[in-house]
Amino acid sequence: MSRAQQKLTNADETTIVRMTEHDLLEVVEIEEQSGLSRWGWAAYYAELQGVNRDLMLVAKPLHSAIIESSPIAGYIVARETAGELHINNVAVRPEYRRCGIGAALLGRVIDEARRRNATAAFLEVRSANHAAQALYEKYGFKAIARRADYYADPREDAVVMSLVLR
């Protein structure tokens, strides 16, 4: 068990706050560790300037004396447009996985989408990422399509999943 897991055993030991530009270097680091399609600092920064910044969240461990300076355990980035939520990225640092952080982030974004009266949520996930698919299914997402060769490096299909919000 890693030092992070010894200190953090479940999502109740984290706080979820809105992402800020000060979080972006860590967000990009987590993105790279997780093998997500690369957005990079500039794309996240641009997204923070838009109307969906309340759908960009980070999870930070509560064991830090100063939450603002604690490391980021995970993050989620989503957009709500025309009554639909699109979840762009969800990632958790490897040492914090299996602690419920991804689920907590996903739940918060879905709650915010419902508050905004969104009617549906959509996402794409790598076809081989069975752990993520299981998490999404736990929240009621259903696979509705497959996009051939959607991801590069490595080349892989995407499973498109959706959730009816109301």
C-alpha positions as CSV (number, residue, x, y, z in Angstrom):
1,M,0.0,0.0,0.0
2,S,1.4,3.4,-1.0
3,R,1.9,6.3,1.4
4,A,-1.0,8.1,-0.3
5,Q,-3.4,5.1,0.2
6,Q,-2.3,4.8,3.9
7,K,-3.3,8.4,4.4
8,L,-6.4,8.3,2.1
9,T,-8.6,5.2,2.1
10,N,-11.8,6.7,0.7
11,A,-13.4,9.7,-1.0
12,D,-14.7,11.0,2.4
13,E,-11.1,12.0,3.1
14,T,-11.1,14.4,0.2
15,T,-12.6,17.7,-0.7
16,I,-13.9,18.5,-4.2
17,V,-13.4,22.1,-5.3
18,R,-13.5,24.0,-8.5
19,M,-10.4,23.7,-10.6
20,T,-8.3,26.9,-10.9
21,E,-5.4,27.8,-13.2
22,H,-3.1,27.0,-10.2
23,D,-4.1,23.4,-10.5
24,L,-3.3,23.0,-14.2
25,L,0.3,21.7,-14.0
26,E,-0.9,18.9,-11.7
27,V,-3.9,18.2,-13.9
28,V,-1.7,17.8,-16.9
29,E,0.6,15.6,-15.0
30,I,-2.3,13.3,-14.0
31,E,-3.6,13.4,-17.6
32,E,-0.2,12.1,-18.8
33,Q,0.0,9.4,-16.0
34,S,-3.5,8.2,-17.0
35,G,-2.9,7.9,-20.7
36,L,-5.8,10.2,-21.6
37,S,-5.9,11.9,-25.0
38,R,-3.7,14.9,-24.5
39,W,-5.4,18.3,-23.9
40,G,-2.5,20.1,-22.3
41,W,-2.2,23.2,-20.2
42,A,-3.5,25.6,-22.8
43,A,-6.7,23.7,-23.5
44,Y,-7.6,23.4,-19.8
45,Y,-6.8,27.0,-19.3
46,A,-9.1,28.0,-22.2
47,E,-11.9,25.8,-20.8
48,L,-11.5,27.5,-17.4
49,Q,-12.3,30.9,-19.1
50,G,-15.7,29.6,-20.4
51,V,-19.1,29.2,-19.0
52,N,-18.5,25.6,-18.0
53,R,-15.8,26.3,-15.4
54,D,-18.1,25.1,-12.6
55,L,-17.9,21.6,-14.3
56,M,-14.1,21.5,-13.9
57,L,-13.4,20.0,-10.5
58,V,-10.4,18.6,-8.5
59,A,-10.3,16.3,-5.5
60,K,-7.7,17.1,-2.8
61,P,-6.9,15.0,0.2
62,L,-8.1,16.5,3.5
63,H,-4.9,15.4,5.4
64,S,-3.0,18.4,4.1
65,A,-2.9,21.3,6.6
66,I,-3.7,23.8,3.8
67,I,-6.2,22.5,1.2
68,E,-5.1,25.0,-1.4
69,S,-1.6,23.6,-1.4
70,S,-2.5,19.9,-1.1
71,P,-1.8,17.6,-4.0
72,I,-4.5,16.9,-6.5
73,A,-5.7,13.3,-6.2
74,G,-8.0,13.5,-9.3
75,Y,-10.0,15.7,-11.6
76,I,-13.0,15.8,-13.9
77,V,-13.7,18.2,-16.8
78,A,-17.2,18.4,-18.4
79,R,-19.3,20.7,-20.5
80,E,-23.0,21.4,-20.5
81,T,-24.4,22.6,-23.8
82,A,-28.0,22.7,-25.1
83,G,-29.2,20.6,-22.1
84,E,-26.6,17.9,-22.5
85,L,-23.6,17.1,-20.3
86,H,-20.5,15.9,-22.0
87,I,-17.8,14.4,-19.7
88,N,-14.5,15.1,-21.4
89,N,-11.9,13.8,-18.9
90,V,-11.9,12.0,-15.6
91,A,-8.6,10.9,-14.1
92,V,-7.2,9.9,-10.7
93,R,-3.5,9.6,-9.8
94,P,-2.5,5.9,-9.7
95,E,-1.7,6.0,-6.0
96,Y,-5.2,7.3,-5.2
97,R,-7.2,4.9,-7.4
98,R,-9.8,2.5,-5.9
99,C,-10.6,5.0,-3.1
100,G,-13.8,6.3,-4.6
101,I,-12.4,9.6,-5.9
102,G,-13.5,9.1,-9.5
103,A,-17.0,8.2,-8.3
104,A,-17.2,11.2,-6.1
105,L,-16.1,13.5,-8.9
106,L,-18.5,11.9,-11.4
107,G,-21.4,12.2,-8.9
108,R,-20.7,15.9,-8.3
109,V,-20.7,16.7,-12.0
110,I,-23.9,14.7,-12.6
111,D,-25.5,16.5,-9.7
112,E,-24.5,19.9,-11.2
113,A,-25.8,18.9,-14.6
114,R,-29.2,18.0,-13.0
115,R,-29.2,21.3,-11.2
116,R,-28.7,23.0,-14.6
117,N,-31.7,20.9,-15.9
118,A,-29.6,18.9,-18.4
119,T,-31.5,16.0,-19.8
120,A,-28.7,13.6,-20.7
121,A,-25.0,13.0,-20.2
122,F,-22.5,11.5,-22.7
123,L,-18.9,10.4,-22.6
124,E,-16.4,8.3,-24.6
125,V,-14.2,5.8,-22.9
126,R,-11.4,3.5,-24.3
127,S,-12.9,0.1,-25.2
128,A,-10.2,-1.6,-23.1
129,N,-10.8,0.6,-20.0
130,H,-13.1,-1.9,-18.2
131,A,-12.6,-0.2,-14.8
132,A,-13.9,3.1,-16.1
133,Q,-16.8,1.5,-17.9
134,A,-17.8,-0.3,-14.7
135,L,-17.8,3.0,-12.8
136,Y,-19.9,4.7,-15.4
137,E,-22.3,1.7,-15.5
138,K,-22.6,2.0,-11.7
139,Y,-23.9,5.5,-12.2
140,G,-26.5,4.3,-14.8
141,F,-24.6,5.0,-18.0
142,K,-25.3,2.6,-20.9
143,A,-23.1,1.9,-23.9
144,I,-24.9,3.2,-27.0
145,A,-22.3,3.2,-29.8
146,R,-18.7,2.4,-30.7
147,R,-16.3,4.8,-32.5
148,A,-13.7,3.0,-34.5
149,D,-10.1,4.2,-34.0
150,Y,-11.3,7.2,-31.9
151,Y,-8.1,7.2,-29.8
152,A,-4.5,7.5,-31.0
153,D,-1.4,6.4,-29.2
154,P,-2.4,3.7,-28.8
155,R,-5.0,3.4,-31.5
156,E,-8.2,2.2,-29.9
157,D,-12.0,2.3,-30.3
158,A,-14.1,4.4,-28.0
159,V,-17.3,3.2,-26.4
160,V,-19.9,6.0,-26.3
161,M,-22.0,5.9,-23.2
162,S,-25.0,7.9,-22.2
163,L,-27.2,8.5,-19.1
164,V,-30.7,10.0,-19.0
165,L,-30.7,12.7,-16.3
166,R,-34.4,13.3,-16.0
